Structure formats: structure tokens, C-alpha cells
Amino acid sequence: MAVGEPLIRLIDSRLSRGESEIIGTAMSPAYRWYDATLAAYLWVMDVEIVPDGSRPDYGTTVKAVLIADASHGVHKAGPSTKVRLRRTSHRRTYEIVGVASIVPGQVIVLEVTYGATSYAIGDPATFGSSWRPLTYTELGTPALNGGFKYGSLPYGTIGKFNAANVLVYVYAG
């Protein structure tokens, strides 16, 4: 460990603690939500946040994230849209301030193991996810006549799909 390394770690931790803007993934379209403390309707979205940004398929669901007044384009954004969130100083929560200009997509991890005289390269693993409304077929249940009858999921149910386009999570709002 070099002499300056602890100082660099301290500076890095201070910078990351001072970060006030992160990127999240919209899980739902914008909807109106009633705030009883303000006695008013507000525009909000449900957002998936990955705190460190390293694994986009492991996020935390945050419901009813306030959309800032000046970010009109966010109202038109749908599920799986990357949005910018800014920490509010007075509430200690995040609010959506716009659509992200830089979109962190999928992450491909390639494991390399070094030995004394050789090395081995593992299979690549792709991580990432997307949100979208489920299709009629995905909402339905196979019927006896070969078609589909509608199941218990309501219209507008949104699903999270991994990098291989496999349904991994159902979000009914």
C-alpha cells in the first residue's frame, strides 16, 4: 500500500457521499399520487435504483418517486427508461429531474484466472434488465383449446426481463 493511498480513499469516499445525482430505471409510467401532507396530487413514478451501479439486474424498488416540476419530458417516458434522480436537501429523498443522457446498459463480465504459469478465461456472463408491459400472451393462461384465456394479472402489469429476455419479476403496481 502506497503512502498516498489512504488519502485517495478518503477523498473518494467524500466524493461518493456528496453525490447528489444518480441514474435509475423507470418501472412504471408516470401517474398521479395524492400526498396527504400537502393536500395535493403529485406526478410520480416507480423507479428501480442500483446504488453502486455495478449490477444493473440487482436494484432496489422505490415507489412513488416525485417528478420535479421542470422535467416535463419524464411524463411521456415509459417503463425501462433511464431517468436522472437528484437528492433533495430538505427531504433527504430523491426526485426525478429528467431523462438520463448516459444510459448504463448491460454489463458483460468475463472471469480471468491467473496461475503461476498459465491463465484461464471463463465464459462471459451478461447482466442487465429491462422493464416493459406484459403482452396478452404473457398475461394469459394456456387454455384447453390451444388459445389463451386471461389469467388473474390485470392489464398494464409490467414485467422485468433479464439480459436473455426471460421474465424474472412481475410488477402490478
ChimeraX attribute file (.defattr): number of C-alpha atoms within 10 A of each C-alpha:
attribute: neighborCount
match mode: 1-to-1
recipient: residues
	/A:1	5
	/A:2	5
	/A:3	7
	/A:4	8
	/A:5	10
	/A:6	11
	/A:7	10
	/A:8	11
	/A:9	11
	/A:10	10
	/A:11	12
	/A:12	12
	/A:13	12
	/A:14	11
	/A:15	11
	/A:16	10
	/A:17	9
	/A:18	9
	/A:19	11
	/A:20	13
	/A:21	15
	/A:22	18
	/A:23	24
	/A:24	29
	/A:25	29
	/A:26	29
	/A:27	27
	/A:28	28
	/A:29	20
	/A:30	22
	/A:31	14
	/A:32	13
	/A:33	15
	/A:34	12
	/A:35	10
	/A:36	8
	/A:37	6
	/A:38	8
	/A:39	8
	/A:40	10
	/A:41	12
	/A:42	18
	/A:43	17
	/A:44	23
	/A:45	27
	/A:46	21
	/A:47	27
	/A:48	24
	/A:49	20
	/A:50	18
	/A:51	14
	/A:52	10
	/A:53	14
	/A:54	12
	/A:55	16
	/A:56	22
	/A:57	21
	/A:58	15
	/A:59	17
	/A:60	12
	/A:61	15
	/A:62	15
	/A:63	14
	/A:64	18
	/A:65	20
	/A:66	20
	/A:67	22
	/A:68	18
	/A:69	11
	/A:70	10
	/A:71	12
	/A:72	13
	/A:73	10
	/A:74	25
	/A:75	16
	/A:76	8
	/A:77	18
	/A:78	18
	/A:79	21
	/A:80	23
	/A:81	21
	/A:82	25
	/A:83	25
	/A:84	22
	/A:85	26
	/A:86	19
	/A:87	16
	/A:88	12
	/A:89	9
	/A:90	6
	/A:91	8
	/A:92	9
	/A:93	12
	/A:94	20
	/A:95	22
	/A:96	27
	/A:97	21
	/A:98	21
	/A:99	22
	/A:100	18
	/A:101	10
	/A:102	10
	/A:103	14
	/A:104	15
	/A:105	13
	/A:106	16
	/A:107	16
	/A:108	13
	/A:109	12
	/A:110	12
	/A:111	12
	/A:112	12
	/A:113	10
	/A:114	10
	/A:115	8
	/A:116	5
	/A:117	5
	/A:118	7
	/A:119	10
	/A:120	10
	/A:121	10
	/A:122	11
	/A:123	10
	/A:124	11
	/A:125	11
	/A:126	16
	/A:127	18
	/A:128	19
	/A:129	24
	/A:130	22
	/A:131	23
	/A:132	19
	/A:133	22
	/A:134	20
	/A:135	13
	/A:136	14
	/A:137	13
	/A:138	16
	/A:139	19
	/A:140	17
	/A:141	15
	/A:142	13
	/A:143	10
	/A:144	8
	/A:145	7
	/A:146	7
	/A:147	10
	/A:148	15
	/A:149	15
	/A:150	15
	/A:151	13
	/A:152	9
	/A:153	16
	/A:154	12
	/A:155	13
	/A:156	17
	/A:157	17
	/A:158	24
	/A:159	24
	/A:160	21
	/A:161	19
	/A:162	19
	/A:163	17
	/A:164	10
	/A:165	11
	/A:166	11
	/A:167	16
	/A:168	11
	/A:169	12
	/A:170	15
	/A:171	16
	/A:172	13
	/A:173	10
